[in-house]
Amino acid sequence: MSAPDDIVIDVEGLTKTFGKQVAVRNLSIKVKRRLIYGFLGPNGSGKTTTLRMLTGLLRPDGGHGTCLGYDILRQSAEIKRHVGYMTQRFSLYADLTIRENLEFVARIHTLPHPRDRAQEAIVRLGLESRAGQLAGSLSGGWKQRLALGACILPGPELLLLDEPTAGVDPQARRDFWDEIHALAADGLTALVSTHYMDEAERCHELAFISYGDLLATGPVEEIIARSNLSTYTVGGPDLDALSRRLKSLPGIDNIAPFGNALHVSGRDGAALEESIGPLVEAGPQHWQKSAPTIEDVFIDLVSRPKGALAAPSKDGRNA
Ligand SMILES: Nc1ncnc2c1ncn2[C@@H]1O[C@H](COP(=O)(O)OP(=O)(O)OP(=O)(O)O)[C@@H](O)[C@H]1O
């Protein structure tokens, strides 16, 4: 048990290769207790592989560290005992009811009074109205809620949730996130992987990973501030033609459609303004300087040429 008490995950240099493919490259993160830590990245960027290394389910090719103070290379049994890991696949019994599934989980963890523990989880997750329904007949949102109930039932200190809201409707996603916040307020730490940008904003801190590389870490506002991006929102007619024209101009690094507008961003604010100056004057579109969103920043991070990023420092934050 080497990590300080307030650090739940402390890993350095994690690397995992499958054949020739580097799934995770030299990843270092620290996660503080009671935080909701978002693990963001596009499909195939190495999120699941990292979660599996953190629980000791998968041995890294390089790197070391601790999860809940236990060594990820040598103490996976202890880690598993204290971590609730919700995988992407629904892994409960389709032909058992919600209540039966939860009682079953309580029994395999040899918890005393399994019926009471199942009932507590049912109340905690608001599952009362569906407690007698077969798990296989539940909608995606209810299934996820049941899976979360099964995860917290043994009383873990840390939740590792792998894309828990994938394929779930917006209201159910919102309810799920409210529950994660309530659990964090009760003392749990949650590492949540997702590729939904709106969910990034619901996390206390984030790590953004793309194709195996850690590109940025920290609270949302800090990641945005450190990006040094200048962004303009452009509305009006002929945005497609404008977008094509902008692509060839210096100082413009990213153009992303957001509803009926474009977000035009650049890392060199002066060069960007010089390029757009004549277009702002001429119209017919209207331009407005806007604060970059976390999505603008992530689009920018992913589109930078490899090697153009500042390497994350030892605590995982990039300069
Ligand atoms: N057991 C494995 N054998 C071979 N390749 C693997 C294995 N597990 C993962 N990979 C590859 O490693 C890369 C990272 O995969 P990983 O599942 O960790 O990404 P992810 O960010 O969780 O993606 P998703 O959002 O799609 O779940 C992918 O290219 C994937 O194909």
The ligand as an ORCA input file, in Angstrom:
! r2SCAN-3c Opt
* xyz 0 1
  N      -7.713     -8.683    -26.854
  C      -7.365     -7.936    -27.905
  N      -6.705     -8.459    -28.943
  C      -6.326     -7.687    -30.001
  N      -6.561     -6.374    -30.102
  C      -7.224     -5.799    -29.091
  C      -7.667     -6.528    -27.950
  N      -8.304     -5.673    -27.102
  C      -8.265     -4.467    -27.700
  N      -7.626     -4.539    -28.883
  C      -7.360     -3.408    -29.801
  O      -6.762     -2.349    -29.044
  C      -7.284     -1.080    -29.436
  C      -7.919     -0.391    -28.244
  O      -9.103     -1.088    -27.884
  P     -10.002     -0.704    -26.635
  O     -11.144     -1.692    -26.592
  O      -9.160     -0.606    -25.432
  O     -10.528      0.732    -27.047
  P     -11.769      1.565    -26.481
  O     -11.317      2.967    -26.394
  O     -12.276      0.917    -25.227
  O     -12.808      1.395    -27.659
  P     -14.429      1.352    -27.627
  O     -14.871      2.744    -27.342
  O     -14.756      0.917    -29.011
  O     -14.797      0.351    -26.580
  C      -8.275     -1.367    -30.559
  O      -7.650     -1.172    -31.788
  C      -8.643     -2.821    -30.351
  O      -8.986     -3.426    -31.587
*
